[in-house]
Amino acid sequence: MMIHEVTALAGPHRRRTRVGRGKGSGLGKTSGRGQKGAGSRSGTARKKAFEGGQMPLFRRIRKFGFSNARFATEFWIVNLMDIVSHPAFAKGGKVNTESLAAAGLIRDDSRDVKILGDLGEAKTLKAKFTVEVARLSASARKAIVDAGGSVNEVGTLRDKNRGVDRNSEDRTPKNLTKKLKRGRKAGAKPVAVGDAEPAKPEAKGKGTPAE
C-alpha cells in the first residue's frame, strides 16, 4: 500500500497493543515491563523530573528570586568611646562622616554612620561635640546633649522616603504607603483604649414601658 492509497476511513488512531497474551505474541510474560523493580508493579508512577534517585536538574541549578536582604541598611558603627579617645576629637569639635573618615574611625562614606553611646570607663562626656550623622542611639544623644553639644540626625534614605524626622519626638512615618494604611480608614486617628466613647443605650419603642 502506498501513502496516497491511505483513505480518510483509516483514521489517525491505532488499535491498542494487547499485552500478556502468551510468549508467541511477543509481549507475553512480563508484558514489556522488564524484570523486577518498581516499574514492573502496578500502580507505580514517576515524576517527570525523576532522574533515578540522583539530584535532579531543577535542584542543581542556581535559583533566582526576590529577597529583602539586598535592601538592608548597613551602617558604620562608631562608639563615643572611640571618638573621645581619638586625638582629633580630644577637645570636641564637629563629628560627621567626613571627619570620622579623616580620623580613620570609619572606612569611607559608602555607608551611613550610626553613633552608639558606649563611653567605656568614662561615665560622662566632658567635651562638646556638634554631631551630624544619619543615626544616633538614645544614650549617645543624651550624653552629647548633657555635655552641651548639639545633635542633628539627618536620617537614612529610607527615613527620608518615609517622611521620618529623626530629630523630633514623633518619629512615625508621614509618607505612609498603602501597606501601612491597611486596616485603617483614611484620615482616622488611632483611639486609645481609655478614650473610647461609651455605648449609647438603645431607644425604646413608644409602647414599651420604662423600666
Beta strands, then each sheet from edge to edge (+ up, - down):
strand 1: 75-79
strand 2: 93-95
strand 3: 112-116
strand 4: 129-133
strand 5: 135-136
strand 6: 150-153
sheet 1: 1+ 3+ 5+
sheet 2: 2+ 4+ 6+
end
